[in-house]
């Protein structure tokens, strides 16, 4: 059973079309809320790829749309920070929070904060 579960998960994770269909079928708000209710580390790990996909897609939208989404997801993403997250998810969350600062004009883009000139 464990081997079959692994094969299924591996096949599912390598099928971008199938993952995207699942992402569209499950509303992001419900997915984030559900993730927060999970008490099992293994269940949270299983949902990590969905969160990575969701956050990556949100980071690609226009500033106006991002602003609307970020306002709604911000408290949920703050709660997610309390879990032990894989480095990839922490990196995407970092980009999300940095973009919030820029879009809501509460901070400079990271390059300017570090004193790096963009030419």
N, C-alpha and C positions, 0 to 999 in steps of 0.2 A: 504494500500500500504506500509506504513511504517513497519507494522508487517511482511508482506511478505518479504520485503527487509532484515529485521533483520534475519528472518529464513534462507533465502538464504545465507546471509553472514556467519551466524553461521555454517551452513552445509558445506559451501565451506571451511571455515577456519579449520574445524575439519577433512577435507579430505586431508591428506598429499599427496597422489598420485596425486590428481587433482591440488593442489598447485604447486607441482613439475613440472607437465606437463605445467602449465602456465608459470612458471619460465623459462623453457627451450624454450618455444615458443616465449617469449619476450626477445630480447637481453638485457643484463644488461646495456649496454651503453645507449640504447633508454629508458629503465626504469628509470635510474638515471636522464637523461636529462628531461624526461617527468615530473618526480617528481619536478624538479626545476622550471618548468613552472606553476605548479598548484598554483592558487591564493586562493583557498578555503581550509580552515583548515580541513573540513570534507573529502575532496578529498585526501588530504595528509594523513590523518588518515587511509583511505581505502587502501592506497598503502604501509603503514608502514610494514605490515606483509610480503609483497613481498621483501622489502628492508632488513628486518631481515633475511629472508630465504637466500637471495643472499649473504649478508655479512657473515653469518654463514658458508655457503658453501665455500666461498673464503678463510676464515680463516683456513679451514681444508686442503687446498691444499699444495703441497710441496713448499719449499722456492723459488725455481727457477720459478715455475709457479706463485706463489704469487707476486714475484718481477715484472713480466711482467704485471700482472693484476693491481697491486697497482700503477704502473707508469701511467697507463691509467686512472684509476678511482680516483686517488688522488685529482685532481682539482675539480671534481664533488662532492666528499665527503666533501671537504672543504666548498663548497658552501652550502651543505645541513646543515652544522653546524649553519647557520644563522637562521634556523627555530626552533620553540619550539617543541622539540622532546620528545617522551616518554622515560622514564628511560631505558627501555630495548634496545631501539635503540641507545641511548647515550652510554650505556655500550658496545655494539658491536662495535660502531665506535671507542671508546676508545681502545679496543683490537686491532682493525685494525691499528690505528695510532701507537700504541706501537709496533706492529709487524713490521711496516714500519721502525721504528727506528732501530730495531735489524737486519732485513734482509738487509737493506742498510748500515749497520754498522755505524750509526750515533749516536747510544746510546747503552747502556748495557741493557740486559733483565731486566724487572722491579724488579725481586728479587735481582739482584746485585746492582741496584740503591738504594735500600732501606737498603743495608748492610746485607741482609739475606743470610746466607750460605746455599747452597744446598749440602747435603751429601747423 
